[in-house]
């Protein structure tokens, strides 16, 4: 069974994203490990980071940074 897709994203503190998935789960994804890598450096700007949007099941920003739903689901942790 494929991993669920993102239906909503909420940028949170400490470079993390709160994610709602199609299976009803709410999870937190830590973006910090990616902030020193290539195109993701722009996400260090808090105003730009907050522009994250759920698009077709994944999370994307205006300048083509994105994370697939597989990465988001597999590398995130459940939120109580």
mmCIF file as gemmi writes it, N, C-alpha and C atoms, coordinates in Angstrom:
data_model
loop_
_atom_site.group_PDB
_atom_site.id
_atom_site.type_symbol
_atom_site.label_atom_id
_atom_site.label_alt_id
_atom_site.label_comp_id
_atom_site.label_asym_id
_atom_site.label_entity_id
_atom_site.label_seq_id
_atom_site.pdbx_PDB_ins_code
_atom_site.Cartn_x
_atom_site.Cartn_y
_atom_site.Cartn_z
_atom_site.occupancy
_atom_site.B_iso_or_equiv
_atom_site.pdbx_formal_charge
_atom_site.auth_seq_id
_atom_site.auth_asym_id
_atom_site.pdbx_PDB_model_num
ATOM 1 N N . UNK Axp A 1 ? 0.85 -1.193 0 1 0 ? 1 A 1
ATOM 2 C CA . UNK Axp A 1 ? 0 0 0 1 0 ? 1 A 1
ATOM 3 C C . UNK Axp A 1 ? 0.887 1.244 0 1 0 ? 1 A 1
ATOM 4 N N . UNK Axp A 2 ? 0.626 2.184 -0.886 1 0 ? 2 A 1
ATOM 5 C CA . UNK Axp A 2 ? 1.46 3.401 -0.937 1 0 ? 2 A 1
ATOM 6 C C . UNK Axp A 2 ? 1.276 4.262 0.313 1 0 ? 2 A 1
ATOM 7 N N . UNK Axp A 3 ? 2.28 5.089 0.554 1 0 ? 3 A 1
ATOM 8 C CA . UNK Axp A 3 ? 2.202 6.012 1.689 1 0 ? 3 A 1
ATOM 9 C C . UNK Axp A 3 ? 1.107 7.048 1.428 1 0 ? 3 A 1
ATOM 10 N N . UNK Axp A 4 ? 0.471 7.548 2.519 1 0 ? 4 A 1
ATOM 11 C CA . UNK Axp A 4 ? -0.566 8.568 2.36 1 0 ? 4 A 1
ATOM 12 C C . UNK Axp A 4 ? 0.024 9.886 1.869 1 0 ? 4 A 1
ATOM 13 N N . UNK Axp A 5 ? -0.828 10.688 1.273 1 0 ? 5 A 1
ATOM 14 C CA . UNK Axp A 5 ? -0.419 11.992 0.754 1 0 ? 5 A 1
ATOM 15 C C . UNK Axp A 5 ? -0.787 13.092 1.744 1 0 ? 5 A 1
ATOM 16 N N . UNK Axp A 6 ? -0.112 14.219 1.6 1 0 ? 6 A 1
ATOM 17 C CA . UNK Axp A 6 ? -0.362 15.391 2.446 1 0 ? 6 A 1
ATOM 18 C C . UNK Axp A 6 ? -1.597 16.132 1.936 1 0 ? 6 A 1
ATOM 19 N N . UNK Axp A 7 ? -2.503 16.454 2.86 1 0 ? 7 A 1
ATOM 20 C CA . UNK Axp A 7 ? -3.685 17.246 2.494 1 0 ? 7 A 1
ATOM 21 C C . UNK Axp A 7 ? -3.616 18.658 3.069 1 0 ? 7 A 1
ATOM 22 N N . UNK Axp A 8 ? -2.796 18.87 4.106 1 0 ? 8 A 1
ATOM 23 C CA . UNK Axp A 8 ? -2.639 20.206 4.698 1 0 ? 8 A 1
ATOM 24 C C . UNK Axp A 8 ? -1.267 20.302 5.347 1 0 ? 8 A 1
ATOM 25 N N . UNK Axp A 9 ? -0.694 21.504 5.302 1 0 ? 9 A 1
ATOM 26 C CA . UNK Axp A 9 ? 0.608 21.757 5.921 1 0 ? 9 A 1
ATOM 27 C C . UNK Axp A 9 ? 0.535 23.048 6.717 1 0 ? 9 A 1
ATOM 28 N N . UNK Axp A 10 ? 1.182 23.024 7.881 1 0 ? 10 A 1
ATOM 29 C CA . UNK Axp A 10 ? 1.265 24.215 8.732 1 0 ? 10 A 1
ATOM 30 C C . UNK Axp A 10 ? 2.725 24.401 9.136 1 0 ? 10 A 1
ATOM 31 N N . UNK Axp A 11 ? 3.405 25.433 8.598 1 0 ? 11 A 1
ATOM 32 C CA . UNK Axp A 11 ? 4.769 25.7 9.034 1 0 ? 11 A 1
ATOM 33 C C . UNK Axp A 11 ? 4.788 25.955 10.545 1 0 ? 11 A 1
ATOM 34 N N . UNK Axp A 12 ? 5.749 25.355 11.233 1 0 ? 12 A 1
ATOM 35 C CA . UNK Axp A 12 ? 5.818 25.451 12.695 1 0 ? 12 A 1
ATOM 36 C C . UNK Axp A 12 ? 7.196 25.953 13.12 1 0 ? 12 A 1
ATOM 37 N N . UNK Axp A 13 ? 7.382 26.038 14.427 1 0 ? 13 A 1
ATOM 38 C CA . UNK Axp A 13 ? 8.653 26.512 14.994 1 0 ? 13 A 1
ATOM 39 C C . UNK Axp A 13 ? 9.79 25.547 14.669 1 0 ? 13 A 1
ATOM 40 N N . UNK Axp A 14 ? 11.018 26.06 14.772 1 0 ? 14 A 1
ATOM 41 C CA . UNK Axp A 14 ? 12.227 25.247 14.62 1 0 ? 14 A 1
ATOM 42 C C . UNK Axp A 14 ? 12.306 24.523 13.282 1 0 ? 14 A 1
ATOM 43 N N . UNK Axp A 15 ? 11.911 25.202 12.209 1 0 ? 15 A 1
ATOM 44 C CA . UNK Axp A 15 ? 11.998 24.656 10.851 1 0 ? 15 A 1
ATOM 45 C C . UNK Axp A 15 ? 11.328 23.292 10.733 1 0 ? 15 A 1
ATOM 46 N N . UNK Axp A 16 ? 10.122 23.213 11.242 1 0 ? 16 A 1
ATOM 47 C CA . UNK Axp A 16 ? 9.376 21.967 11.098 1 0 ? 16 A 1
ATOM 48 C C . UNK Axp A 16 ? 8.014 22.251 10.465 1 0 ? 16 A 1
ATOM 49 N N . UNK Axp A 17 ? 7.407 21.185 9.957 1 0 ? 17 A 1
ATOM 50 C CA . UNK Axp A 17 ? 6.102 21.277 9.325 1 0 ? 17 A 1
ATOM 51 C C . UNK Axp A 17 ? 5.137 20.343 10.034 1 0 ? 17 A 1
ATOM 52 N N . UNK Axp A 18 ? 3.95 20.847 10.354 1 0 ? 18 A 1
ATOM 53 C CA . UNK Axp A 18 ? 2.88 19.987 10.849 1 0 ? 18 A 1
ATOM 54 C C . UNK Axp A 18 ? 2.06 19.581 9.636 1 0 ? 18 A 1
ATOM 55 N N . UNK Axp A 19 ? 1.902 18.278 9.471 1 0 ? 19 A 1
ATOM 56 C CA . UNK Axp A 19 ? 1.289 17.741 8.262 1 0 ? 19 A 1
ATOM 57 C C . UNK Axp A 19 ? 0.052 16.914 8.582 1 0 ? 19 A 1
ATOM 58 N N . UNK Axp A 20 ? -0.987 17.095 7.793 1 0 ? 20 A 1
ATOM 59 C CA . UNK Axp A 20 ? -2.174 16.244 7.86 1 0 ? 20 A 1
ATOM 60 C C . UNK Axp A 20 ? -2.158 15.365 6.616 1 0 ? 20 A 1
ATOM 61 N N . UNK Axp A 21 ? -2.329 14.052 6.817 1 0 ? 21 A 1
ATOM 62 C CA . UNK Axp A 21 ? -2.266 13.09 5.723 1 0 ? 21 A 1
ATOM 63 C C . UNK Axp A 21 ? -3.643 12.529 5.394 1 0 ? 21 A 1
ATOM 64 N N . UNK Axp A 22 ? -3.751 11.932 4.203 1 0 ? 22 A 1
ATOM 65 C CA . UNK Axp A 22 ? -5.021 11.382 3.736 1 0 ? 22 A 1
ATOM 66 C C . UNK Axp A 22 ? -5.536 10.254 4.625 1 0 ? 22 A 1
ATOM 67 N N . UNK Axp A 23 ? -4.675 9.629 5.413 1 0 ? 23 A 1
ATOM 68 C CA . UNK Axp A 23 ? -5.11 8.548 6.311 1 0 ? 23 A 1
ATOM 69 C C . UNK Axp A 23 ? -5.574 9.072 7.672 1 0 ? 23 A 1
ATOM 70 N N . UNK Axp A 24 ? -5.636 10.404 7.827 1 0 ? 24 A 1
ATOM 71 C CA . UNK Axp A 24 ? -6.095 11.001 9.073 1 0 ? 24 A 1
ATOM 72 C C . UNK Axp A 24 ? -4.998 11.278 10.085 1 0 ? 24 A 1
ATOM 73 N N . UNK Axp A 25 ? -3.779 10.863 9.797 1 0 ? 25 A 1
ATOM 74 C CA . UNK Axp A 25 ? -2.672 11.098 10.743 1 0 ? 25 A 1
ATOM 75 C C . UNK Axp A 25 ? -2.203 12.548 10.671 1 0 ? 25 A 1
ATOM 76 N N . UNK Axp A 26 ? -1.729 13.045 11.824 1 0 ? 26 A 1
ATOM 77 C CA . UNK Axp A 26 ? -1.074 14.354 11.915 1 0 ? 26 A 1
ATOM 78 C C . UNK Axp A 26 ? 0.341 14.067 12.364 1 0 ? 26 A 1
ATOM 79 N N . UNK Axp A 27 ? 1.32 14.56 11.594 1 0 ? 27 A 1
ATOM 80 C CA . UNK Axp A 27 ? 2.721 14.252 11.858 1 0 ? 27 A 1
ATOM 81 C C . UNK Axp A 27 ? 3.572 15.512 11.74 1 0 ? 27 A 1
ATOM 82 N N . UNK Axp A 28 ? 4.764 15.477 12.362 1 0 ? 28 A 1
ATOM 83 C CA . UNK Axp A 28 ? 5.714 16.595 12.313 1 0 ? 28 A 1
ATOM 84 C C . UNK Axp A 28 ? 6.941 16.15 11.51 1 0 ? 28 A 1
ATOM 85 N N . UNK Axp A 29 ? 7.319 16.992 10.527 1 0 ? 29 A 1
ATOM 86 C CA . UNK Axp A 29 ? 8.494 16.74 9.687 1 0 ? 29 A 1
ATOM 87 C C . UNK Axp A 29 ? 9.529 17.812 9.983 1 0 ? 29 A 1
ATOM 88 N N . UNK Axp A 30 ? 10.759 17.4 10.3 1 0 ? 30 A 1
ATOM 89 C CA . UNK Axp A 30 ? 11.85 18.316 10.617 1 0 ? 30 A 1
ATOM 90 C C . UNK Axp A 30 ? 12.603 18.67 9.338 1 0 ? 30 A 1
ATOM 91 N N . UNK Axp A 31 ? 12.526 19.926 8.925 1 0 ? 31 A 1
ATOM 92 C CA . UNK Axp A 31 ? 13.194 20.381 7.709 1 0 ? 31 A 1
ATOM 93 C C . UNK Axp A 31 ? 14.649 20.756 7.981 1 0 ? 31 A 1
ATOM 94 N N . UNK Axp A 32 ? 15.023 20.976 9.24 1 0 ? 32 A 1
ATOM 95 C CA . UNK Axp A 32 ? 16.356 21.471 9.599 1 0 ? 32 A 1
ATOM 96 C C . UNK Axp A 32 ? 17.508 20.708 8.935 1 0 ? 32 A 1
ATOM 97 N N . UNK Axp A 33 ? 17.473 19.374 8.848 1 0 ? 33 A 1
ATOM 98 C CA . UNK Axp A 33 ? 18.609 18.669 8.217 1 0 ? 33 A 1
ATOM 99 C C . UNK Axp A 33 ? 18.832 19.024 6.741 1 0 ? 33 A 1
ATOM 100 N N . UNK Axp A 34 ? 17.865 19.634 6.105 1 0 ? 34 A 1
ATOM 101 C CA . UNK Axp A 34 ? 17.968 19.966 4.68 1 0 ? 34 A 1
ATOM 102 C C . UNK Axp A 34 ? 18.401 21.411 4.419 1 0 ? 34 A 1
ATOM 103 N N . UNK Axp A 35 ? 18.444 22.244 5.455 1 0 ? 35 A 1
ATOM 104 C CA . UNK Axp A 35 ? 18.627 23.684 5.268 1 0 ? 35 A 1
ATOM 105 C C . UNK Axp A 35 ? 20.001 24.101 4.756 1 0 ? 35 A 1
ATOM 106 N N . UNK Axp A 36 ? 20.974 23.208 4.774 1 0 ? 36 A 1
ATOM 107 C CA . UNK Axp A 36 ? 22.306 23.52 4.243 1 0 ? 36 A 1
ATOM 108 C C . UNK Axp A 36 ? 22.526 22.924 2.865 1 0 ? 36 A 1
ATOM 109 N N . UNK Axp A 37 ? 21.484 22.365 2.276 1 0 ? 37 A 1
ATOM 110 C CA . UNK Axp A 37 ? 21.618 21.671 0.995 1 0 ? 37 A 1
ATOM 111 C C . UNK Axp A 37 ? 20.995 22.476 -0.155 1 0 ? 37 A 1
ATOM 112 N N . UNK Axp A 38 ? 21.81 22.848 -1.12 1 0 ? 38 A 1
ATOM 113 C CA . UNK Axp A 38 ? 21.364 23.44 -2.379 1 0 ? 38 A 1
ATOM 114 C C . UNK Axp A 38 ? 20.179 24.377 -2.299 1 0 ? 38 A 1
ATOM 115 N N . UNK Axp A 39 ? 19.131 24.035 -3.049 1 0 ? 39 A 1
ATOM 116 C CA . UNK Axp A 39 ? 17.971 24.926 -3.154 1 0 ? 39 A 1
ATOM 117 C C . UNK Axp A 39 ? 17.207 25.088 -1.85 1 0 ? 39 A 1
ATOM 118 N N . UNK Axp A 40 ? 17.438 24.189 -0.89 1 0 ? 40 A 1
ATOM 119 C CA . UNK Axp A 40 ? 16.72 24.287 0.385 1 0 ? 40 A 1
ATOM 120 C C . UNK Axp A 40 ? 17.259 25.396 1.281 1 0 ? 40 A 1
ATOM 121 N N . UNK Axp A 41 ? 18.427 25.968 0.956 1 0 ? 41 A 1
ATOM 122 C CA . UNK Axp A 41 ? 18.994 27.058 1.77 1 0 ? 41 A 1
ATOM 123 C C . UNK Axp A 41 ? 18.029 28.234 1.901 1 0 ? 41 A 1
ATOM 124 N N . UNK Axp A 42 ? 17.244 28.475 0.865 1 0 ? 42 A 1
ATOM 125 C CA . UNK Axp A 42 ? 16.293 29.595 0.896 1 0 ? 42 A 1
ATOM 126 C C . UNK Axp A 42 ? 15.245 29.416 2.002 1 0 ? 42 A 1
ATOM 127 N N . UNK Axp A 43 ? 15.016 28.178 2.42 1 0 ? 43 A 1
ATOM 128 C CA . UNK Axp A 43 ? 14.025 27.91 3.465 1 0 ? 43 A 1
ATOM 129 C C . UNK Axp A 43 ? 14.474 28.413 4.843 1 0 ? 43 A 1
ATOM 130 N N . UNK Axp A 44 ? 15.722 28.846 4.956 1 0 ? 44 A 1
ATOM 131 C CA . UNK Axp A 44 ? 16.207 29.427 6.223 1 0 ? 44 A 1
ATOM 132 C C . UNK Axp A 44 ? 15.496 30.74 6.542 1 0 ? 44 A 1
ATOM 133 N N . UNK Axp A 45 ? 14.985 31.417 5.52 1 0 ? 45 A 1
ATOM 134 C CA . UNK Axp A 45 ? 14.263 32.679 5.706 1 0 ? 45 A 1
ATOM 135 C C . UNK Axp A 45 ? 12.877 32.341 6.264 1 0 ? 45 A 1
ATOM 136 N N . UNK Axp A 46 ? 12.593 32.724 7.516 1 0 ? 46 A 1
ATOM 137 C CA . UNK Axp A 46 ? 11.314 32.354 8.133 1 0 ? 46 A 1
ATOM 138 C C . UNK Axp A 46 ? 10.087 32.793 7.33 1 0 ? 46 A 1
ATOM 139 N N . UNK Axp A 47 ? 10.136 33.97 6.728 1 0 ? 47 A 1
ATOM 140 C CA . UNK Axp A 47 ? 8.989 34.446 5.95 1 0 ? 47 A 1
ATOM 141 C C . UNK Axp A 47 ? 8.768 33.551 4.73 1 0 ? 47 A 1
ATOM 142 N N . UNK Axp A 48 ? 9.842 33.153 4.094 1 0 ? 48 A 1
ATOM 143 C CA . UNK Axp A 48 ? 9.718 32.274 2.926 1 0 ? 48 A 1
ATOM 144 C C . UNK Axp A 48 ? 9.288 30.87 3.358 1 0 ? 48 A 1
ATOM 145 N N . UNK Axp A 49 ? 9.855 30.375 4.453 1 0 ? 49 A 1
ATOM 146 C CA . UNK Axp A 49 ? 9.497 29.043 4.964 1 0 ? 49 A 1
ATOM 147 C C . UNK Axp A 49 ? 7.989 28.933 5.193 1 0 ? 49 A 1
ATOM 148 N N . UNK Axp A 50 ? 7.381 30.007 5.706 1 0 ? 50 A 1
ATOM 149 C CA . UNK Axp A 50 ? 5.944 30.002 5.996 1 0 ? 50 A 1
ATOM 150 C C . UNK Axp A 50 ? 5.081 29.95 4.733 1 0 ? 50 A 1
ATOM 151 N N . UNK Axp A 51 ? 5.687 30.061 3.563 1 0 ? 51 A 1
ATOM 152 C CA . UNK Axp A 51 ? 4.939 30.003 2.302 1 0 ? 51 A 1
ATOM 153 C C . UNK Axp A 51 ? 4.722 28.568 1.816 1 0 ? 51 A 1
ATOM 154 N N . UNK Axp A 52 ? 5.047 27.586 2.638 1 0 ? 52 A 1
ATOM 155 C CA . UNK Axp A 52 ? 4.844 26.174 2.282 1 0 ? 52 A 1
ATOM 156 C C . UNK Axp A 52 ? 3.365 25.913 2.001 1 0 ? 52 A 1
ATOM 157 N N . UNK Axp A 53 ? 3.1 25.097 0.987 1 0 ? 53 A 1
ATOM 158 C CA . UNK Axp A 53 ? 1.737 24.738 0.612 1 0 ? 53 A 1
ATOM 159 C C . UNK Axp A 53 ? 1.665 23.254 0.272 1 0 ? 53 A 1
ATOM 160 N N . UNK Axp A 54 ? 0.531 22.655 0.562 1 0 ? 54 A 1
ATOM 161 C CA . UNK Axp A 54 ? 0.283 21.279 0.129 1 0 ? 54 A 1
ATOM 162 C C . UNK Axp A 54 ? -0.178 21.347 -1.336 1 0 ? 54 A 1
ATOM 163 N N . UNK Axp A 55 ? 0.52 20.63 -2.203 1 0 ? 55 A 1
ATOM 164 C CA . UNK Axp A 55 ? 0.226 20.64 -3.634 1 0 ? 55 A 1
ATOM 165 C C . UNK Axp A 55 ? 0.243 19.198 -4.149 1 0 ? 55 A 1
ATOM 166 N N . UNK Axp A 56 ? -0.894 18.711 -4.588 1 0 ? 56 A 1
ATOM 167 C CA . UNK Axp A 56 ? -0.983 17.36 -5.178 1 0 ? 56 A 1
ATOM 168 C C . UNK Axp A 56 ? -0.37 16.285 -4.286 1 0 ? 56 A 1
ATOM 169 N N . UNK Axp A 57 ? -0.535 16.419 -2.977 1 0 ? 57 A 1
ATOM 170 C CA . UNK Axp A 57 ? -0.068 15.391 -2.049 1 0 ? 57 A 1
ATOM 171 C C . UNK Axp A 57 ? 1.3 15.614 -1.466 1 0 ? 57 A 1
ATOM 172 N N . UNK Axp A 58 ? 2.076 16.554 -1.997 1 0 ? 58 A 1
ATOM 173 C CA . UNK Axp A 58 ? 3.391 16.85 -1.432 1 0 ? 58 A 1
ATOM 174 C C . UNK Axp A 58 ? 3.409 18.285 -0.918 1 0 ? 58 A 1
ATOM 175 N N . UNK Axp A 59 ? 4.563 18.732 -0.391 1 0 ? 59 A 1
ATOM 176 C CA . UNK Axp A 59 ? 4.693 20.105 0.105 1 0 ? 59 A 1
ATOM 177 C C . UNK Axp A 59 ? 5.674 20.847 -0.797 1 0 ? 59 A 1
ATOM 178 N N . UNK Axp A 60 ? 5.3 22.065 -1.199 1 0 ? 60 A 1
ATOM 179 C CA . UNK Axp A 60 ? 6.142 22.845 -2.101 1 0 ? 60 A 1
ATOM 180 C C . UNK Axp A 60 ? 6.177 24.312 -1.696 1 0 ? 60 A 1
ATOM 181 N N . UNK Axp A 61 ? 7.23 25.002 -2.169 1 0 ? 61 A 1
ATOM 182 C CA . UNK Axp A 61 ? 7.408 26.435 -1.989 1 0 ? 61 A 1
ATOM 183 C C . UNK Axp A 61 ? 7.461 27.08 -3.372 1 0 ? 61 A 1
ATOM 184 N N . UNK Axp A 62 ? 7.316 28.407 -3.447 1 0 ? 62 A 1
ATOM 185 C CA . UNK Axp A 62 ? 7.231 29.092 -4.741 1 0 ? 62 A 1
ATOM 186 C C . UNK Axp A 62 ? 8.431 28.903 -5.68 1 0 ? 62 A 1
ATOM 187 N N . UNK Axp A 63 ? 9.636 28.704 -5.137 1 0 ? 63 A 1
ATOM 188 C CA . UNK Axp A 63 ? 10.822 28.611 -5.998 1 0 ? 63 A 1
ATOM 189 C C . UNK Axp A 63 ? 11.24 27.165 -6.242 1 0 ? 63 A 1
ATOM 190 N N . UNK Axp A 64 ? 10.268 26.276 -6.313 1 0 ? 64 A 1
ATOM 191 C CA . UNK Axp A 64 ? 10.463 24.87 -6.712 1 0 ? 64 A 1
ATOM 192 C C . UNK Axp A 64 ? 11.104 23.958 -5.668 1 0 ? 64 A 1
ATOM 193 N N . UNK Axp A 65 ? 11.241 24.402 -4.422 1 0 ? 65 A 1
ATOM 194 C CA . UNK Axp A 65 ? 11.65 23.471 -3.386 1 0 ? 65 A 1
ATOM 195 C C . UNK Axp A 65 ? 10.433 22.601 -3.072 1 0 ? 65 A 1
ATOM 196 N N . UNK Axp A 66 ? 10.656 21.313 -2.878 1 0 ? 66 A 1
ATOM 197 C CA . UNK Axp A 66 ? 9.54 20.456 -2.483 1 0 ? 66 A 1
ATOM 198 C C . UNK Axp A 66 ? 10.028 19.18 -1.832 1 0 ? 66 A 1
ATOM 199 N N . UNK Axp A 67 ? 9.103 18.533 -1.115 1 0 ? 67 A 1
ATOM 200 C CA . UNK Axp A 67 ? 9.34 17.232 -0.503 1 0 ? 67 A 1
ATOM 201 C C . UNK Axp A 67 ? 8.204 16.321 -0.944 1 0 ? 67 A 1
ATOM 202 N N . UNK Axp A 68 ? 8.546 15.109 -1.349 1 0 ? 68 A 1
ATOM 203 C CA . UNK Axp A 68 ? 7.521 14.151 -1.777 1 0 ? 68 A 1
ATOM 204 C C . UNK Axp A 68 ? 6.753 13.641 -0.57 1 0 ? 68 A 1
ATOM 205 N N . UNK Axp A 69 ? 5.554 13.136 -0.814 1 0 ? 69 A 1
ATOM 206 C CA . UNK Axp A 69 ? 4.768 12.606 0.3 1 0 ? 69 A 1
ATOM 207 C C . UNK Axp A 69 ? 5.449 11.4 0.92 1 0 ? 69 A 1
ATOM 208 N N . UNK Axp A 70 ? 6.206 10.614 0.139 1 0 ? 70 A 1
ATOM 209 C CA . UNK Axp A 70 ? 6.927 9.473 0.715 1 0 ? 70 A 1
ATOM 210 C C . UNK Axp A 70 ? 7.946 9.946 1.746 1 0 ? 70 A 1
ATOM 211 N N . UNK Axp A 71 ? 8.764 10.925 1.36 1 0 ? 71 A 1
ATOM 212 C CA . UNK Axp A 71 ? 9.754 11.479 2.292 1 0 ? 71 A 1
ATOM 213 C C . UNK Axp A 71 ? 9.07 12.07 3.512 1 0 ? 71 A 1
ATOM 214 N N . UNK Axp A 72 ? 8.03 12.85 3.29 1 0 ? 72 A 1
ATOM 215 C CA . UNK Axp A 72 ? 7.326 13.508 4.399 1 0 ? 72 A 1
ATOM 216 C C . UNK Axp A 72 ? 6.741 12.494 5.372 1 0 ? 72 A 1
ATOM 217 N N . UNK Axp A 73 ? 6.173 11.422 4.853 1 0 ? 73 A 1
ATOM 218 C CA . UNK Axp A 73 ? 5.559 10.433 5.732 1 0 ? 73 A 1
ATOM 219 C C . UNK Axp A 73 ? 6.613 9.584 6.435 1 0 ? 73 A 1
ATOM 220 N N . UNK Axp A 74 ? 7.581 9.084 5.687 1 0 ? 74 A 1
ATOM 221 C CA . UNK Axp A 74 ? 8.573 8.172 6.25 1 0 ? 74 A 1
ATOM 222 C C . UNK Axp A 74 ? 9.522 8.839 7.241 1 0 ? 74 A 1
ATOM 223 N N . UNK Axp A 75 ? 9.775 10.143 7.065 1 0 ? 75 A 1
ATOM 224 C CA . UNK Axp A 75 ? 10.732 10.837 7.929 1 0 ? 75 A 1
ATOM 225 C C . UNK Axp A 75 ? 10.065 11.733 8.962 1 0 ? 75 A 1
ATOM 226 N N . UNK Axp A 76 ? 8.762 11.635 9.105 1 0 ? 76 A 1
ATOM 227 C CA . UNK Axp A 76 ? 8.061 12.444 10.096 1 0 ? 76 A 1
ATOM 228 C C . UNK Axp A 76 ? 7.675 11.58 11.297 1 0 ? 76 A 1
ATOM 229 N N . UNK Axp A 77 ? 7.276 12.252 12.355 1 0 ? 77 A 1
ATOM 230 C CA . UNK Axp A 77 ? 6.873 11.545 13.575 1 0 ? 77 A 1
ATOM 231 C C . UNK Axp A 77 ? 5.44 11.933 13.937 1 0 ? 77 A 1
ATOM 232 N N . UNK Axp A 78 ? 4.687 10.998 14.49 1 0 ? 78 A 1
ATOM 233 C CA . UNK Axp A 78 ? 3.3 11.309 14.87 1 0 ? 78 A 1
ATOM 234 C C . UNK Axp A 78 ? 3.232 12.419 15.915 1 0 ? 78 A 1
ATOM 235 N N . UNK Axp A 79 ? 2.189 13.212 15.82 1 0 ? 79 A 1
ATOM 236 C CA . UNK Axp A 79 ? 1.921 14.283 16.783 1 0 ? 79 A 1
ATOM 237 C C . UNK Axp A 79 ? 0.776 13.807 17.678 1 0 ? 79 A 1
ATOM 238 N N . UNK Axp A 80 ? 0.965 13.938 18.972 1 0 ? 80 A 1
ATOM 239 C CA . UNK Axp A 80 ? -0.076 13.519 19.922 1 0 ? 80 A 1
ATOM 240 C C . UNK Axp A 80 ? -1.264 14.456 19.87 1 0 ? 80 A 1
